[in-house]
Amino acid sequence: MFFSWFRRRRRRRLLAEPFPREWEELLKRRVRHYGCLPAEQRRRVEQMTQVLVGEKEWAGVGRFEVTEDMRVTIAGQAAVMASGFAEPYFFDRLHTLVIHPGTVEFSSEQASRNPNLPAGLFDGIAWHYGPVVLSWRRVRRELTGRAPGRNVVLHEFAHHLDGLCGQMDGAPPLGDRQRERRWYAVTEAEFLRLAGSARRGEATLLDHYGARSRAEFFAVATECFFELPHDLSERHSELYAALADFYRQDPRAWLPRQPPVLADASGGQWVSIGRRDRRRDDVARLRALRAMPTGDALFALGLEHLRWGRAEEAARVFTRLIDADPHDEESLAHRAAARLRLGRLAEARADCEAALAIDPDDVAALCVRAELELEEGRPEEGLASANRAVEISPGDVDARLSRARLWLAIGRPRKAIADLNDAVGREPFRAEVYFERGRAKRALGRFRDAEQDIARAKLLEPDRDWE
């Protein structure tokens, strides 16, 4: 009680001060939303900025000094996010912001002292009830307009809001059951669509990073809601409406449309966020392939063709490898998989048996043989091959999927569900796993659960014929 009274008293003193003119000019330069806001929202942004700058602990890493300009810039962007609420929101459960000069990375010494620190390189991190950590270099880069749709401050503060109701799971506090049901229905469908697009490498408005988890989806969607509201509203109208309901504001009404293509300092083009990421991924993949020996590069290319459903192209690539080395059992097994998808069963069988003659424990070839025997009406024989594949590699999702189909074919749906549950845990965005689990649940009479799984499969792979 004493601390709440003390905090209210300190805030009244902060808010009694006039908003500094130099801060107002800084927000106009650094926070593009600020100058567009309606007067009442702008007043709330100023109030929240005063409190965030004056009340929170701002820590620089090492000798890096966090200046007043940095604090106002970051606080102003976070305040825009909360400016639609009827009363100013001061992020009371956030006590500390840690600012790194460049990319956020933790040393091995820090990791040894705190096992909760993540490994890798980051632009920002938010912990449940913990500090928000930001890269100032990333914040500055986004201020220049060179990263359309991106805003690391909004992203990490969205994580903070997400965690207010107990855990960071993509479901921020919504207030009542009806809003929670509507939120789940909309965001779950959108999340699965993004996960499917990311798996297929398709260009999307929402950053593919959002497909990593529901928490990341909420943070990425928040960035897009505030940075590219017109595009989000046009392409994902229900998601936009759900976010507008949560944040209590409609950025389309006051923020000018961001040009879809921006020029960088060198005169190059920055295209929409999803397409840019896809282009960079393609460049990285091409460089990796060029760095490999020719045979390895061709094999990787064949796997890519299989992954994206280009069975004819995959078969041609693996044929080149087999021509060079007729004893390459991996290429034989994968050409068998490609030929199976093309319906060329006799050729697939020949490749499969040739691969198993070289290596009887080749998991890919065992899976193909299991699927072939299912296609040929001999599921009991296929089950023996699938059992062997799972025994050799229990974590192989293809092996679990093949065996589940065989369990279904011989009338053992519970066994199929056990394999498919394992597969979902290992690869949660594989559409055919959900579809087969839906079929298994139908066989058990669990029709509502079955339709949910089949709907997930259709969201992940909307262009595929699932019947």
C-alpha positions as CSV (number, residue, x, y, z in Angstrom):
1,M,0.0,0.0,0.0
2,F,2.8,2.4,0.9
3,F,4.6,1.8,-2.4
4,S,1.4,2.3,-4.4
5,W,0.8,5.6,-2.6
6,F,4.4,6.7,-3.2
7,R,4.3,5.8,-6.9
8,R,1.0,7.7,-7.4
9,R,2.5,10.7,-5.6
10,R,5.7,10.6,-7.8
11,R,3.6,10.3,-10.9
12,R,1.5,13.3,-10.0
13,R,4.6,15.3,-9.6
14,L,6.0,14.0,-13.0
15,L,2.7,14.8,-14.8
16,A,2.4,18.2,-13.2
17,E,5.5,19.3,-15.2
18,P,4.8,20.7,-18.7
19,F,5.8,18.3,-21.5
20,P,9.3,19.5,-22.6
21,R,9.3,21.3,-26.0
22,E,12.5,19.5,-27.0
23,W,10.8,16.1,-26.3
24,E,7.8,17.1,-28.5
25,E,10.2,17.9,-31.3
26,L,12.1,14.7,-30.8
27,L,8.9,12.6,-31.0
28,K,7.9,14.4,-34.2
29,R,11.2,13.4,-35.7
30,R,11.7,10.0,-34.3
31,V,8.2,8.5,-33.9
32,R,6.3,8.9,-37.1
33,H,2.9,8.0,-35.5
34,Y,3.1,10.9,-33.0
35,G,2.4,13.8,-35.3
36,C,-0.5,11.9,-36.9
37,L,-2.4,11.1,-33.7
38,P,-5.6,12.7,-32.6
39,A,-5.1,15.3,-29.9
40,E,-6.4,13.1,-27.0
41,Q,-4.1,10.2,-28.0
42,R,-1.1,12.5,-28.4
43,R,-1.7,13.9,-24.9
44,R,-1.7,10.3,-23.5
45,V,1.5,9.5,-25.4
46,E,3.1,12.6,-23.8
47,Q,1.9,11.5,-20.3
48,M,3.1,8.0,-20.7
49,T,6.5,9.1,-22.1
50,Q,7.0,11.4,-19.1
51,V,6.3,8.5,-16.7
52,L,8.3,5.8,-18.6
53,V,11.3,8.1,-18.9
54,G,11.2,9.3,-15.3
55,E,10.1,6.1,-13.5
56,K,11.7,3.1,-15.2
57,E,15.3,2.0,-14.7
58,W,17.2,2.5,-18.0
59,A,20.4,0.5,-18.1
60,G,23.1,0.6,-20.8
61,V,25.3,-2.5,-21.3
62,G,29.0,-2.0,-20.3
63,R,30.1,1.6,-20.9
64,F,27.2,2.3,-23.3
65,E,25.4,5.4,-22.1
66,V,21.6,5.6,-22.5
67,T,20.9,9.2,-23.4
68,E,17.7,11.2,-22.8
69,D,17.0,11.1,-26.6
70,M,17.1,7.3,-26.5
71,R,14.8,7.1,-23.6
72,V,12.2,9.5,-25.1
73,T,12.4,7.7,-28.5
74,I,11.8,4.2,-27.1
75,A,9.2,5.4,-24.5
76,G,7.3,7.3,-27.2
77,Q,7.0,4.3,-29.4
78,A,5.8,2.1,-26.6
79,A,3.3,4.9,-25.6
80,V,1.8,4.9,-29.1
81,M,0.9,1.2,-28.7
82,A,-1.0,1.9,-25.5
83,S,-2.5,5.3,-26.4
84,G,-5.9,3.9,-27.4
85,F,-6.7,2.9,-23.8
86,A,-9.2,5.2,-22.1
87,E,-6.7,5.8,-19.2
88,P,-2.9,6.3,-19.6
89,Y,-1.2,2.9,-19.2
90,F,2.2,3.0,-17.6
91,F,3.4,-0.6,-18.0
92,D,3.5,-1.0,-14.2
93,R,4.9,-4.5,-14.3
94,L,7.9,-3.4,-16.3
95,H,10.6,-2.0,-14.2
96,T,13.8,-2.1,-16.3
97,L,14.8,-1.5,-19.9
98,V,18.3,-2.7,-20.9
99,I,19.7,-1.1,-24.0
100,H,22.6,-2.7,-26.0
101,P,24.5,-0.6,-28.5
102,G,24.3,-3.3,-31.2
103,T,23.0,-6.8,-31.5
104,V,22.0,-8.4,-28.2
105,E,24.2,-11.3,-27.4
106,F,25.0,-12.9,-24.0
107,S,28.5,-14.1,-23.2
108,S,29.3,-17.6,-22.0
109,E,30.1,-16.2,-18.6
110,Q,26.6,-14.5,-18.4
111,A,25.0,-17.8,-19.6
112,S,26.8,-19.8,-16.9
113,R,25.5,-17.5,-14.2
114,N,21.9,-17.5,-15.6
115,P,20.7,-20.6,-17.5
116,N,17.6,-18.7,-18.6
117,L,19.6,-16.5,-20.9
118,P,19.0,-17.5,-24.6
119,A,21.9,-18.3,-26.9
120,G,22.2,-16.5,-30.2
121,L,21.9,-13.0,-31.6
122,F,18.8,-10.9,-31.1
123,D,17.4,-7.4,-31.8
124,G,15.4,-7.5,-28.6
125,I,14.2,-9.8,-25.9
126,A,11.3,-9.6,-23.4
127,W,11.0,-11.8,-20.3
128,H,7.9,-12.8,-18.5
129,Y,7.7,-10.2,-15.7
130,G,11.3,-9.3,-16.5
131,P,13.1,-6.5,-18.3
132,V,12.8,-5.5,-21.9
133,V,16.1,-5.7,-23.7
134,L,16.6,-3.7,-27.0
135,S,19.3,-3.1,-29.6
136,W,19.7,0.6,-30.1
137,R,21.3,0.0,-33.5
138,R,18.1,-1.9,-34.6
139,V,15.8,0.9,-33.2
140,R,17.8,3.5,-35.1
141,R,17.7,1.5,-38.3
142,E,13.9,1.2,-38.2
143,L,13.6,5.0,-37.6
144,T,15.1,5.6,-41.0
145,G,12.3,3.8,-42.8
146,R,14.7,1.1,-44.1
147,A,12.7,-1.7,-42.5
148,P,9.0,-1.2,-43.5
149,G,6.7,-3.1,-41.2
150,R,9.3,-3.7,-38.5
151,N,9.4,-2.1,-35.1
152,V,11.4,-3.9,-32.4
153,V,10.1,-1.7,-29.7
154,L,6.5,-2.6,-30.5
155,H,7.5,-6.2,-30.9
156,E,9.1,-6.6,-27.4
157,F,6.5,-4.5,-25.7
158,A,3.8,-6.7,-27.3
159,H,5.5,-9.7,-25.6
160,H,5.3,-7.8,-22.3
161,L,1.6,-7.2,-22.8
162,D,1.1,-10.8,-23.8
163,G,2.6,-12.0,-20.5
164,L,0.4,-9.9,-18.3
165,C,-2.2,-12.7,-17.9
166,G,0.3,-15.4,-16.8
167,Q,2.3,-16.6,-19.8
168,M,3.5,-15.4,-23.2
169,D,1.2,-17.5,-25.4
170,G,-0.2,-15.0,-28.0
171,A,-3.4,-14.4,-25.9
172,P,-3.1,-11.0,-24.1
173,P,-5.6,-10.1,-21.4
174,L,-8.9,-9.4,-23.1
175,G,-11.3,-8.9,-20.3
176,D,-14.2,-11.3,-21.0
177,R,-14.9,-14.8,-22.4
178,Q,-16.7,-13.6,-25.6
179,R,-13.7,-11.5,-26.6
180,E,-11.3,-14.3,-25.8
181,R,-13.3,-16.8,-28.0
182,R,-13.4,-14.4,-30.9
183,W,-9.6,-13.6,-30.5
184,Y,-8.7,-17.3,-30.5
185,A,-10.9,-18.1,-33.5
186,V,-9.3,-15.3,-35.6
187,T,-5.7,-15.5,-34.5
188,E,-5.5,-19.3,-34.5
189,A,-6.6,-19.4,-38.2
190,E,-4.3,-16.6,-39.1
191,F,-1.4,-18.2,-37.3
192,L,-1.8,-21.5,-39.1
193,R,-2.1,-19.8,-42.5
194,L,1.2,-17.9,-41.8
195,A,2.8,-21.2,-40.7
196,G,1.8,-22.9,-43.9
197,S,3.0,-20.0,-46.0
198,A,6.3,-19.9,-44.2
199,R,6.7,-23.7,-44.7
200,R,6.1,-23.3,-48.4
201,G,8.4,-20.2,-48.6
202,E,5.6,-17.9,-49.9
203,A,5.8,-14.1,-49.7
204,T,3.5,-12.8,-47.0
205,L,2.7,-9.4,-45.4
206,L,3.3,-10.8,-41.9
207,D,6.9,-11.6,-41.2
208,H,7.5,-15.4,-41.3
209,Y,9.1,-15.0,-37.8
210,G,5.6,-15.0,-36.5
211,A,5.2,-18.6,-37.5
212,R,7.6,-19.7,-34.8
213,S,5.0,-19.6,-32.0
214,R,1.8,-18.0,-31.1
215,A,3.6,-15.5,-28.9
216,E,5.8,-14.4,-31.9
217,F,2.7,-14.2,-34.1
218,F,1.1,-11.7,-31.7
219,A,4.2,-9.6,-31.6
220,V,4.7,-9.7,-35.4
221,A,1.0,-8.9,-35.9
222,T,1.3,-6.0,-33.5
223,E,4.2,-4.5,-35.6
224,C,2.2,-4.8,-38.8
225,F,-1.0,-3.3,-37.1
226,F,0.8,-0.1,-36.2
227,E,3.3,0.1,-39.1
228,L,1.3,-1.1,-42.1
229,P,-2.3,-0.8,-40.9
230,H,-3.8,-0.2,-44.3
231,D,-2.2,-3.3,-45.8
232,L,-3.1,-5.4,-42.8
233,S,-6.7,-4.3,-42.9
234,E,-7.0,-5.1,-46.6
235,R,-5.3,-8.5,-46.5
236,H,-6.2,-9.7,-43.1
237,S,-9.4,-7.8,-42.1
238,E,-10.5,-10.1,-39.3
239,L,-7.0,-10.0,-37.7
240,Y,-6.9,-6.2,-38.0
241,A,-10.4,-6.0,-36.3
242,A,-9.2,-8.2,-33.5
243,L,-6.1,-6.1,-32.9
244,A,-8.1,-2.9,-33.1
245,D,-10.4,-4.3,-30.5
246,F,-7.5,-5.1,-28.2
247,Y,-5.6,-1.9,-28.6
248,R,-8.7,0.2,-28.7
249,Q,-7.6,2.2,-31.7
250,D,-7.7,2.2,-35.5
251,P,-4.4,3.4,-37.0
252,R,-5.8,3.5,-40.5
253,A,-7.8,6.5,-39.4
254,W,-4.8,8.7,-38.7
255,L,-1.6,7.1,-40.1
256,P,-0.8,7.8,-43.8
257,R,-0.3,4.7,-45.9
258,Q,3.3,3.5,-46.0
259,P,4.6,3.3,-49.5
260,P,4.9,-0.4,-50.4
261,V,8.4,0.1,-51.9
262,L,11.1,2.3,-50.2
263,A,14.5,3.3,-51.6
264,D,17.6,2.7,-49.4
265,A,20.5,5.0,-49.2
266,S,22.3,3.3,-52.1
267,G,19.3,3.6,-54.4
268,G,18.2,0.0,-54.1
269,Q,14.7,-1.2,-53.4
270,W,13.2,-2.5,-50.2
271,V,10.1,-4.5,-51.1
272,S,7.3,-5.8,-48.8
273,I,8.6,-7.5,-45.7
274,G,7.7,-11.1,-46.6
275,R,9.1,-10.9,-50.1
276,R,12.3,-9.3,-48.9
277,D,12.8,-12.1,-46.4
278,R,12.1,-14.7,-49.0
279,R,14.6,-13.1,-51.4
280,R,17.3,-13.1,-48.7
281,D,16.5,-16.7,-47.8
282,D,16.9,-17.6,-51.5
283,V,20.2,-15.8,-51.7
284,A,21.5,-17.5,-48.6
285,R,20.3,-20.9,-49.9
286,L,22.0,-20.3,-53.3
287,R,25.3,-19.3,-51.5
288,A,25.1,-22.4,-49.4
289,L,24.6,-24.6,-52.4
290,R,27.5,-23.0,-54.3
291,A,29.7,-23.7,-51.3
292,M,28.9,-27.4,-51.3
293,P,30.6,-30.1,-53.4
294,T,28.5,-30.6,-56.6
295,G,27.0,-33.9,-55.4
296,D,25.9,-32.5,-52.0
297,A,24.5,-29.4,-53.7
298,L,22.4,-31.5,-56.1
299,F,21.1,-33.7,-53.3
300,A,20.1,-30.6,-51.3
301,L,18.3,-29.3,-54.4
302,G,16.5,-32.5,-54.9
303,L,15.3,-32.4,-51.3
304,E,14.1,-28.8,-51.8
305,H,12.1,-30.0,-54.8
306,L,10.5,-32.8,-52.8
307,R,9.8,-30.4,-49.9
308,W,7.8,-28.0,-52.2
309,G,6.0,-30.8,-54.0
310,R,8.0,-30.6,-57.3
311,A,8.2,-34.4,-57.7
312,E,9.1,-34.4,-61.4
313,E,12.0,-32.0,-60.8
314,A,13.1,-34.0,-57.8
315,A,13.2,-37.2,-59.8
316,R,15.3,-35.6,-62.5
317,V,17.9,-34.3,-59.9
318,F,18.1,-37.7,-58.1
319,T,18.5,-39.4,-61.5
320,R,21.6,-37.3,-62.2
321,L,23.1,-38.4,-58.9
322,I,22.3,-42.0,-59.5
323,D,23.8,-41.9,-63.0
324,A,27.0,-40.6,-61.4
325,D,26.9,-43.3,-58.6
326,P,24.4,-46.2,-59.0
327,H,25.1,-47.3,-55.4
328,D,23.9,-44.0,-53.9
329,E,21.2,-45.5,-51.8
330,E,20.0,-42.1,-50.4
331,S,19.3,-40.8,-53.9
332,L,17.6,-44.1,-54.9
333,A,15.3,-43.8,-51.8
334,H,14.4,-40.2,-52.5
335,R,13.8,-40.9,-56.2
336,A,11.5,-43.7,-55.1
337,A,9.6,-41.1,-53.0
338,A,9.3,-38.7,-55.9
339,R,8.1,-41.5,-58.2
340,L,5.6,-42.6,-55.6
341,R,4.1,-39.1,-55.6
342,L,4.0,-39.2,-59.4
343,G,2.0,-42.5,-59.3
344,R,4.8,-44.4,-61.0
345,L,4.6,-47.3,-58.6
346,A,6.7,-50.0,-60.4
347,E,9.6,-47.6,-60.9
348,A,9.3,-46.4,-57.2
349,R,9.3,-50.1,-56.1
350,A,12.5,-50.8,-58.2
351,D,14.3,-47.8,-56.7
352,C,13.1,-48.7,-53.2
353,E,14.3,-52.3,-53.4
354,A,17.7,-51.2,-54.9
355,A,18.2,-48.8,-52.0
356,L,17.4,-51.4,-49.4
357,A,19.7,-53.9,-51.1
358,I,22.5,-51.5,-50.4
359,D,21.4,-50.4,-46.9
360,P,18.5,-52.5,-45.3
361,D,18.1,-49.8,-42.6
362,D,17.6,-46.8,-44.9
363,V,14.6,-45.1,-43.2
364,A,13.5,-43.2,-46.2
365,A,13.4,-46.4,-48.3
366,L,11.5,-48.3,-45.6
367,C,8.9,-45.5,-45.5
368,V,8.5,-45.6,-49.3
369,R,8.1,-49.4,-49.2
370,A,5.5,-49.1,-46.4
371,E,3.5,-46.5,-48.5
372,L,3.9,-48.7,-51.7
373,E,2.5,-51.7,-49.9
374,L,-0.4,-49.6,-48.6
375,E,-1.1,-48.4,-52.2
376,E,-1.0,-52.0,-53.4
377,G,-3.5,-53.2,-50.8
378,R,-1.1,-55.0,-48.4
379,P,-1.1,-52.9,-45.3
380,E,0.0,-55.7,-42.9
381,E,3.2,-56.1,-44.9
382,G,3.6,-52.3,-45.0
383,L,3.3,-52.2,-41.3
384,A,6.4,-54.3,-40.9
385,S,8.4,-51.8,-42.9
386,A,7.0,-48.9,-41.0
387,N,7.7,-50.5,-37.7
388,R,11.3,-51.1,-38.7
389,A,11.6,-47.4,-39.8
390,V,10.3,-46.1,-36.4
391,E,12.5,-48.6,-34.5
392,I,15.6,-47.3,-36.3
393,S,14.6,-43.6,-36.1
394,P,11.8,-42.9,-33.5
395,G,11.9,-39.2,-34.1
396,D,11.4,-39.4,-37.8
397,V,8.1,-37.7,-38.6
398,D,7.8,-39.4,-42.0
399,A,8.2,-42.8,-40.4
400,R,5.5,-41.9,-37.8
401,L,3.2,-40.6,-40.6
402,S,3.7,-43.7,-42.7
403,R,2.9,-46.0,-39.8
404,A,-0.1,-44.0,-38.8
405,R,-1.6,-44.4,-42.3
406,L,-1.1,-48.2,-42.0
407,W,-2.6,-48.3,-38.5
408,L,-5.7,-46.6,-40.0
409,A,-5.8,-49.0,-42.9
410,I,-6.0,-52.0,-40.6
411,G,-8.5,-50.4,-38.3
412,R,-6.3,-49.3,-35.4
413,P,-7.1,-45.5,-35.1
414,R,-5.9,-45.2,-31.5
415,K,-2.4,-46.5,-32.5
416,A,-2.5,-44.0,-35.4
417,I,-3.3,-41.1,-33.1
418,A,-0.4,-42.0,-30.8
419,D,2.0,-41.8,-33.7
420,L,0.5,-38.6,-35.0
421,N,0.6,-36.9,-31.6
422,D,4.3,-37.7,-31.5
423,A,4.7,-36.2,-35.0
424,V,2.7,-33.0,-34.1
425,G,5.0,-32.5,-31.1
426,R,8.1,-32.8,-33.4
427,E,6.8,-30.9,-36.4
428,P,3.7,-28.8,-35.4
429,F,3.1,-27.2,-38.8
430,R,2.9,-30.3,-41.1
431,A,-0.5,-30.3,-42.7
432,E,-0.7,-33.9,-43.6
433,V,-0.1,-34.9,-39.9
434,Y,-3.2,-33.0,-38.8
435,F,-5.2,-34.4,-41.7
436,E,-4.4,-38.0,-40.9
437,R,-5.1,-37.3,-37.2
438,G,-8.4,-35.9,-38.2
439,R,-9.2,-39.1,-40.1
440,A,-8.2,-41.2,-37.1
441,K,-10.4,-39.2,-34.8
442,R,-13.3,-39.6,-37.2
443,A,-12.8,-43.3,-37.1
444,L,-13.2,-43.1,-33.3
445,G,-16.4,-41.0,-33.6
446,R,-14.7,-37.9,-32.2
447,F,-16.1,-35.7,-35.0
448,R,-15.7,-32.3,-33.5
449,D,-12.0,-32.9,-32.7
450,A,-11.6,-34.4,-36.2
451,E,-13.0,-31.4,-38.0
452,Q,-10.6,-29.1,-36.0
453,D,-7.6,-31.1,-37.1
454,I,-8.8,-31.2,-40.7
455,A,-9.5,-27.5,-40.6
456,R,-5.9,-26.9,-39.4
457,A,-4.6,-29.0,-42.3
458,K,-6.6,-26.8,-44.8
459,L,-5.4,-23.6,-43.2
460,L,-1.8,-24.8,-43.5
461,E,-2.1,-26.0,-47.1
462,P,-5.2,-24.2,-48.5
463,D,-4.5,-25.1,-52.2
464,R,-4.3,-28.8,-51.7
465,D,-7.1,-31.2,-52.4
466,W,-7.7,-32.9,-49.0
467,E,-10.6,-35.1,-49.9
